[in-house]
């Protein structure tokens, strides 16, 4: 079982940047897709950005033009670069992995808190 551990969250002012990291305990090629999700207080967990094993990416409308998901296969790490942060980006960010046989994301990290102040 590959474990996922997020890091890089914190408190930042609106307009600032953060880079989140998701380190896997094994090969990230275990997963056909990896993604970052956000859960704001009192809201459901939503997909923010996704990257396939081939490198294709997809973003929520709210993230397009501001966030970039990437992967370093040699380091078994997935990143989320977040620029021009807004207060509505506040939430717990979770890294997740989906194996090819899974319907949804079956592997999750513990989450990292991102707080954007106005």
MOKA-V474698 format. One record per residue. N is the residue number from 1. SS is DSSP state (H for helix, E for strand, - for the rest). PHI is phi in whole degrees, 0 to 359 (NA if undefined). PSI is psi in whole degrees, -180 to 180 (* if undefined). Layout:
n->N ss->SS phi->PHI psi->PSI
n->N ss->SS phi->PHI psi->PSI
This chain:
n->1 ss->- phi->NA psi->120
n->2 ss->- phi->278 psi->127
n->3 ss->- phi->266 psi->147
n->4 ss->E phi->242 psi->132
n->5 ss->E phi->231 psi->119
n->6 ss->E phi->269 psi->154
n->7 ss->E phi->204 psi->168
n->8 ss->- phi->105 psi->-4
n->9 ss->- phi->289 psi->173
n->10 ss->E phi->165 psi->-168
n->11 ss->E phi->257 psi->130
n->12 ss->E phi->217 psi->151
n->13 ss->E phi->280 psi->155
n->14 ss->- phi->305 psi->137
n->15 ss->- phi->93 psi->-11
n->16 ss->- phi->276 psi->-175
n->17 ss->- phi->228 psi->153
n->18 ss->E phi->216 psi->152
n->19 ss->E phi->237 psi->119
n->20 ss->E phi->267 psi->146
n->21 ss->E phi->237 psi->146
n->22 ss->E phi->230 psi->107
n->23 ss->E phi->263 psi->128
n->24 ss->E phi->263 psi->144
n->25 ss->- phi->283 psi->-12
n->26 ss->- phi->221 psi->-165
n->27 ss->- phi->293 psi->133
n->28 ss->H phi->285 psi->-8
n->29 ss->H phi->288 psi->-7
n->30 ss->H phi->302 psi->-29
n->31 ss->- phi->253 psi->135
n->32 ss->- phi->287 psi->-28
n->33 ss->E phi->213 psi->147
n->34 ss->E phi->230 psi->151
n->35 ss->E phi->209 psi->162
n->36 ss->E phi->249 psi->134
n->37 ss->E phi->240 psi->156
n->38 ss->E phi->233 psi->138
n->39 ss->E phi->236 psi->109
n->40 ss->- phi->278 psi->157
n->41 ss->- phi->306 psi->126
n->42 ss->- phi->76 psi->9
n->43 ss->- phi->237 psi->167
n->44 ss->- phi->283 psi->164
n->45 ss->E phi->279 psi->125
n->46 ss->E phi->242 psi->147
n->47 ss->E phi->289 psi->133
n->48 ss->E phi->255 psi->-48
n->49 ss->E phi->205 psi->149
n->50 ss->E phi->222 psi->145
n->51 ss->E phi->223 psi->132
n->52 ss->E phi->273 psi->166
n->53 ss->- phi->298 psi->-25
n->54 ss->- phi->280 psi->-13
n->55 ss->- phi->105 psi->-8
n->56 ss->- phi->298 psi->145
n->57 ss->E phi->233 psi->158
n->58 ss->E phi->211 psi->147
n->59 ss->E phi->226 psi->150
n->60 ss->- phi->294 psi->153
n->61 ss->- phi->304 psi->-37
n->62 ss->- phi->293 psi->-20
n->63 ss->- phi->260 psi->-18
n->64 ss->- phi->300 psi->132
n->65 ss->- phi->85 psi->-12
n->66 ss->- phi->240 psi->-34
n->67 ss->E phi->251 psi->148
n->68 ss->E phi->225 psi->124
n->69 ss->E phi->262 psi->140
n->70 ss->E phi->211 psi->169
n->71 ss->E phi->220 psi->144
n->72 ss->E phi->244 psi->100
n->73 ss->- phi->295 psi->-33
n->74 ss->- phi->292 psi->-31
n->75 ss->- phi->262 psi->0
n->76 ss->- phi->52 psi->47
n->77 ss->E phi->226 psi->141
n->78 ss->E phi->244 psi->141
n->79 ss->E phi->240 psi->156
n->80 ss->E phi->227 psi->107
n->81 ss->E phi->272 psi->123
n->82 ss->E phi->241 psi->118
n->83 ss->- phi->244 psi->162
n->84 ss->- phi->49 psi->52
n->85 ss->- phi->294 psi->147
n->86 ss->- phi->238 psi->156
n->87 ss->H phi->305 psi->-32
n->88 ss->H phi->288 psi->-6
n->89 ss->H phi->277 psi->-6
n->90 ss->- phi->299 psi->138
n->91 ss->E phi->161 psi->-179
n->92 ss->E phi->267 psi->128
n->93 ss->E phi->258 psi->127
n->94 ss->E phi->244 psi->136
n->95 ss->E phi->270 psi->143
n->96 ss->E phi->216 psi->151
n->97 ss->E phi->232 psi->143
n->98 ss->E phi->238 psi->120
n->99 ss->- phi->283 psi->157
n->100 ss->- phi->299 psi->-30
n->101 ss->- phi->273 psi->-7
n->102 ss->- phi->273 psi->150
n->103 ss->- phi->282 psi->-42
n->104 ss->- phi->234 psi->-167
n->105 ss->- phi->282 psi->119
n->106 ss->- phi->259 psi->-12
n->107 ss->E phi->237 psi->131
n->108 ss->E phi->226 psi->148
n->109 ss->- phi->273 psi->-177
n->110 ss->- phi->274 psi->-12
n->111 ss->- phi->96 psi->153
n->112 ss->E phi->223 psi->136
n->113 ss->E phi->278 psi->132
n->114 ss->E phi->239 psi->125
n->115 ss->E phi->235 psi->124
n->116 ss->E phi->247 psi->118
n->117 ss->E phi->267 psi->149
n->118 ss->- phi->271 psi->*
